[in-house]
Amino acid sequence: MQFNFDIGSHPIKYSGASVATVCSDCVAGKLSAAEGAAACFNCGAGKYSEVSAATVCTDCVAGKLSAAVRGTACFYCGPCKYSGASDATVCTDCGAGK
């Protein structure tokens, strides 16, 4: 699943100030959902955004996880662990004999 916002051909920026002279890009791990936004929002756990000025947060694929909110990357599950679903926030231990 992705949070995708149709913004045309330009990235959405935000301004946190009440009197702004310039809009700023959201940093990696955050997104802005609408033009004229006053703030950026964190990508949720199990999702990531590796670029600034993001308008979507992407699910981690099966076998990887992002346990942190505001993830900028997904990480492989360690030895003897797995993740069978996309947007995982934890990896599960493999059973005995596997």
C-alpha positions in Angstrom: 0.0 0.0 0.0 1.2 3.5 -0.7 -0.1 6.9 0.4 -0.2 8.6 -3.0 -1.3 12.1 -3.6 -2.0 13.5 -7.1 -0.1 16.7 -7.2 0.6 17.1 -10.9 4.2 17.5 -12.0 5.7 19.4 -9.1 6.6 18.2 -5.6 4.6 19.4 -2.6 6.4 21.6 -0.2 5.4 23.0 3.2 5.8 26.1 5.3 5.7 25.9 9.1 5.9 29.6 9.6 2.9 32.0 9.7 4.7 34.4 7.5 6.8 32.4 5.1 9.0 33.7 2.3 9.9 30.3 1.0 8.5 26.7 1.2 10.7 23.9 2.3 11.0 20.3 1.1 10.0 17.6 3.6 13.0 15.6 4.7 13.5 11.9 3.9 11.1 9.8 6.0 8.4 12.4 5.9 5.8 13.4 3.4 3.5 16.3 2.6 0.0 15.4 1.5 -1.3 18.6 0.1 -0.2 21.9 -1.3 -0.1 24.7 1.2 0.6 22.3 4.1 1.9 23.7 7.3 3.8 20.6 8.3 5.2 17.3 7.0 4.0 14.0 8.4 6.1 11.0 9.4 6.0 7.8 7.3 4.5 5.1 9.5 6.3 2.0 10.8 6.6 -0.5 8.0 6.9 2.2 5.4 9.7 4.5 4.2 10.7 7.4 2.0 14.3 7.7 1.0 14.1 11.0 -0.8 13.2 14.5 0.3 10.1 16.3 -1.0 8.1 13.0 -0.9 4.4 12.7 -1.6 4.3 9.0 -0.9 5.6 6.6 1.7 6.3 3.1 0.3 5.6 -0.2 2.0 8.7 -2.3 2.9 8.6 -5.5 0.8 8.3 -9.0 2.3 11.6 -10.0 3.9 12.4 -6.5 5.0 11.1 -4.2 7.8 11.1 -0.7 9.1 10.4 -0.7 12.8 10.8 3.0 13.2 8.4 5.8 12.4 10.0 8.2 9.9 11.8 5.4 8.1 14.2 6.3 5.3 15.0 2.7 4.4 13.9 -0.9 5.0 16.2 -3.5 6.4 16.5 -7.3 5.8 15.4 -9.6 8.5 18.4 -11.1 10.3 19.5 -14.8 10.2 16.8 -17.3 11.2 14.1 -14.6 10.9 11.5 -13.8 8.2 8.8 -11.4 7.3 6.1 -12.8 5.0 4.1 -9.6 4.6 4.8 -6.2 3.1 4.8 -3.2 5.5 6.3 -5.3 8.3 7.4 -3.7 11.5 8.9 -6.9 13.1 10.6 -10.1 11.8 9.5 -13.5 13.1 11.8 -16.2 14.3 11.9 -19.3 12.0 10.5 -22.4 13.6 12.5 -25.3 14.8 14.0 -27.3 11.9 13.6 -24.4 9.4 
